[in-house]
Protein backbone atom coordinates (compact mmCIF):
# COMPACT_ATOMS: atom_id res chain seq x y z
CA UNK A 1 0.00 0.00 0.00
CA UNK A 2 1.22 3.47 -0.82
CA UNK A 3 2.07 5.94 1.90
CA UNK A 4 -1.03 7.90 2.81
CA UNK A 5 -1.17 11.63 2.46
CA UNK A 6 -3.80 12.01 5.15
CA UNK A 7 -3.78 11.82 8.91
CA UNK A 8 -6.81 13.64 10.21
CA UNK A 9 -6.80 14.90 13.78
CA UNK A 10 -9.64 13.86 16.07
CA UNK A 11 -11.19 17.30 15.51
CA UNK A 12 -11.06 16.89 11.72
CA UNK A 13 -12.27 13.26 11.52
CA UNK A 14 -16.10 13.21 11.59
CA UNK A 15 -16.71 9.45 11.82
CA UNK A 16 -16.76 7.07 14.79
CA UNK A 17 -15.08 4.42 12.65
CA UNK A 18 -11.29 4.60 12.19
CA UNK A 19 -9.61 6.27 9.23
CA UNK A 20 -8.00 2.99 8.20
CA UNK A 21 -11.31 1.10 7.95
CA UNK A 22 -11.62 -0.56 4.53
CA UNK A 23 -14.55 0.82 2.52
CA UNK A 24 -15.97 -0.17 -0.84
CA UNK A 25 -15.97 2.45 -3.57
CA UNK A 26 -15.92 2.56 -7.36
CA UNK A 27 -13.45 3.47 -10.08
CA UNK A 28 -15.60 6.46 -11.12
CA UNK A 29 -15.44 7.86 -7.56
CA UNK A 30 -11.67 7.41 -7.54
CA UNK A 31 -11.52 9.24 -10.87
CA UNK A 32 -13.50 12.22 -9.55
CA UNK A 33 -17.18 11.29 -10.02
CA UNK A 34 -19.44 12.60 -7.27
CA UNK A 35 -20.52 10.32 -4.45
CA UNK A 36 -24.26 9.82 -4.89
CA UNK A 37 -24.88 6.75 -2.70
CA UNK A 38 -23.48 5.86 0.72
CA UNK A 39 -24.46 2.82 2.74
CA UNK A 40 -23.58 1.93 6.31
CA UNK A 41 -24.33 -1.76 6.26
CA UNK A 42 -25.81 -3.75 9.13
CA UNK A 43 -22.39 -5.34 9.73
CA UNK A 44 -20.72 -1.92 10.03
CA UNK A 45 -19.17 -1.83 6.55
CA UNK A 46 -19.36 1.41 4.57
CA UNK A 47 -19.86 1.79 0.82
CA UNK A 48 -19.06 5.14 -0.82
CA UNK A 49 -20.44 4.87 -4.34
CA UNK A 50 -21.13 6.81 -7.50
CA UNK A 51 -24.56 5.25 -8.02
CA UNK A 52 -23.79 4.65 -11.71
CA UNK A 53 -22.27 1.17 -11.76
CA UNK A 54 -22.79 -2.17 -10.07
CA UNK A 55 -20.17 -3.97 -12.14
CA UNK A 56 -17.78 -5.99 -9.96
CA UNK A 57 -14.78 -4.87 -12.03
CA UNK A 58 -15.55 -1.25 -11.06
CA UNK A 59 -15.35 -1.95 -7.33
CA UNK A 60 -12.32 -0.93 -5.27
CA UNK A 61 -11.37 -1.11 -1.60
CA UNK A 62 -9.81 2.00 -0.06
CA UNK A 63 -9.32 3.22 3.47
CA UNK A 64 -12.04 5.44 4.91
CA UNK A 65 -9.58 8.32 5.21
CA UNK A 66 -8.84 8.20 1.48
CA UNK A 67 -12.56 8.14 0.67
CA UNK A 68 -13.14 11.15 2.92
CA UNK A 69 -10.14 13.03 1.55
CA UNK A 70 -11.47 12.62 -2.01
CA UNK A 71 -15.01 13.69 -1.14
CA UNK A 72 -15.48 15.65 2.09
CA UNK A 73 -19.24 15.87 1.53
CA UNK A 74 -19.60 12.40 3.05
CA UNK A 75 -18.93 14.03 6.44
CA UNK A 76 -22.62 14.98 6.37
CA UNK A 77 -23.31 11.25 6.79
CA UNK A 78 -21.02 10.61 9.75
CA UNK A 79 -24.07 9.95 11.91
CA UNK A 80 -25.65 7.51 9.43
CA UNK A 81 -26.66 4.52 11.58
CA UNK A 82 -25.78 0.95 10.75
CA UNK A 83 -28.35 -0.50 8.40
CA UNK A 84 -29.05 2.83 6.67
CA UNK A 85 -28.28 4.34 3.28
CA UNK A 86 -28.25 7.83 1.88
CA UNK A 87 -28.41 9.04 -1.71
CA UNK A 88 -28.72 12.24 -3.70
CA UNK A 89 -29.50 13.15 -7.30
CA UNK A 90 -26.30 15.12 -7.87
CA UNK A 91 -23.37 16.56 -5.95
CA UNK A 92 -25.32 19.70 -5.01
CA UNK A 93 -28.51 17.98 -3.91
CA UNK A 94 -29.34 17.23 -0.28
CA UNK A 95 -28.94 13.70 1.02
CA UNK A 96 -32.03 11.53 1.46
CA UNK A 97 -31.76 8.81 4.11
CA UNK A 98 -33.62 5.59 4.71
CA UNK A 99 -33.24 2.43 6.70
CA UNK A 100 -32.23 -0.57 4.60
CA UNK A 101 -34.12 -3.80 4.89
CA UNK A 102 -32.06 -6.59 6.36
CA UNK A 103 -31.10 -8.91 3.50
CA UNK A 104 -30.94 -12.64 4.02
CA UNK A 105 -27.15 -12.77 3.70
CA UNK A 106 -26.74 -9.95 6.28
CA UNK A 107 -28.59 -11.70 9.10
Phi, psi and omega in degrees: 000141179290155174298137182274144180263009179236150172199085186284138175289167179300327179289330181275329187277115187275347187264154173283331179285154183287156179299330184270009176297134177285129177234153178270134175219191181232160176304314179303320177297317180294337179265007174110359177294149180291150174279121182242352180214128176229132175237143172243096190294162180303329181274001179098351178292151176245144172233127182242101196237161179274340182076012182244349181215142173239014182286128181305325182290347178268354181280144177218151175254128177225167175282154182301321179300319178294320178298318180291319180299323180286331184212089184294345181296341179291347176302331178299343183253014182301333180264011180295118183291159172303140179084013180239161174224160177221144179214165177210158183286323179206177186296341181260355182277155176288155177284140170251137183240148173204153176283135178277147172285142179290119180276156185305320182280357178261351184282000000 
